Amino acid sequence: MKRLLVVLGVLVLALIVSSAVLAQSSQGDPRVGTWTLNVAKSKGNTRKSETRTYTQSGGTVTAHVELVDSDGTKVAYGFNATADGKDYPFTGQPPGGGDSVSIRRIGNAFVGEDKKGGKVLLTTRTTFSADGKVMTLTAKGTYANGQPINAVRFYDKQ
């Protein structure tokens, strides 16, 4: 009887752990979708508008960003990357002047480093509200032209 209870206990524990793993993997990447900058809520923001679209294929996420800077300049850029900490090239030219990005996933958050020639220019931490409807990007560092950046941008999921 005692052995049966131990075996049942181990099976129940295994079931709980496997359910948690399946639930986490089925959540996928919380960035996937289209996000629009909430200019009014954002701080240190130099953008009139911005739309970010993330799609996922396997473990790779494709990002496409279109923005209008405070001076009216339109910018479009993106990347195809896996959250593995390796460097991936930008397509187009991001406002910071970087040529690559590396991304790491920490739980439900992401830490990205924009780099130029392998040197980190700025670090961006991406987090999500509990309901998944608000994405927050906190960017700190220095653009390639020497201009410092310290911004918190809020995006609403479309």
N, C-alpha and C positions, 0 to 999 in steps of 0.2 A: 504494500500500500504506500509506504513511504517513498519507494523508488518511483512509483507511478506519479505521485504528486511532484517529485523533482522533475521528471520527464515532462509532465504537463506544464510546469512552471517555465522550463527552458523553452518549450514550444511557444508559449504565450509571449515570452520576452522576444523571441526571434520574430514572431509575427508583428509585434509592435515596432521593432526596429526596422523591419523591411517595409512596413507601411509608411513610416516616417521618411525613409529614403525615397520611396516611390512618389510620395506627395511632394517632396522637395524637387525631384527631377521633373515632375509634371508641371511645376510652376514655370519652368523655362526662364527666359531672360525678361526681367520686368521692363527693360527699355523698349522692347518691341512694340511698335505702334507709331503714331504721329503725335508730336508734342509741340505746343505753341507757347512761346515766351509770354509770360505775364509781366509786361513792362512796369506796371504800377507797383507790383510787389517786390521787384528785383532791386538790389542795392549794388552800387558801383558799376551799374550797367551802362554801356555805351552803345546800345543797340536800339533802333526804332522798332524793329520786328525780327522775329526768328522762328523758323519752323524746322524741327528735327524729325526725321523719319528713320526708324530702325527696323530692319527686317532680319530674319534669322534663317540660316540654312545649315543644319547640323550644329556644330559648335561655333560656327563663324557668324558674326553679326556685321551687317553692312549698314553704315550710317551715311545719311545724306542730309546736309545742313544748308539751308538758304537763309541769309540774313541781310538786313539793311542796317548799316552802321549809322551812327549819329550824324555823320556828314552826308548821308544819302548814298554812300557807296554800297553797291550790291555785291555780295560775296557768296559763292557756292563752293563747298568742299565736302569731303567725306573720307571714309576709310572702310576697309574690310579687315576685321581683326577678331582674334580669339582672346579671351580673358586669361592669357597664360603668361603675361609679363614680358613677352617678346615684342620687338619693334616691328611695326607695320607702317608702310608708307601712306601718307595722305594722298588723296586725289584732289586736285585743285589746291588752292593756297589758303589755309586757315588764317584768321586775323592775327594770330600770334607769331606767324612766320615760321612755324615748325615744319619739318619735313617728314616726321614720323610720330607715331603714338604707340605707347605700350599700356596695356590695361590689365589690371588684376581684379578679380572678384573677391570680395570679403563679405560673406553672407549674402544679403540682398543689396549690398552697396558695391560700387565700382570705384577704383582709383586709377585715373589715367595720367600719364606723363607725356606732354608734348615735348618733342626734342628737335634740336637742330644739330646735325652732325654728331649725333650721339649724346649731346649735352642737354640736360633737362632745362627747359625754359620755364614751364609752369606745370603745376599739379592741379588736377580737377577731381574732386570727390563727388560722386553722383549717388544720391539717396532718394528714397521713395516714401510717400505717405503710406500709412497703414492700409488705406483703401485702394492704393495704386493709381490714384487720379492726379497726383502732383509729384513731379520730379524736380529735385533741387540739385543744381550744379554749383559747387563752391570752388572757385578758381583762384589760385595764388601763385605768384611768381613774377617773371619779367618777360615781356615779349622780346623777340629777336632784335627789335630796334632800341631796346633799353627801357621802354616804357613799362612801369610796374602795373601789375593787375592784382586786384583784390576785389572780387565780385561774387555776389550770391545771386543766382538767377533761378527763378521759379517758372516751371513749365506746366501747363495744363494738358492732360491727355485728351485727344480728340476722339 
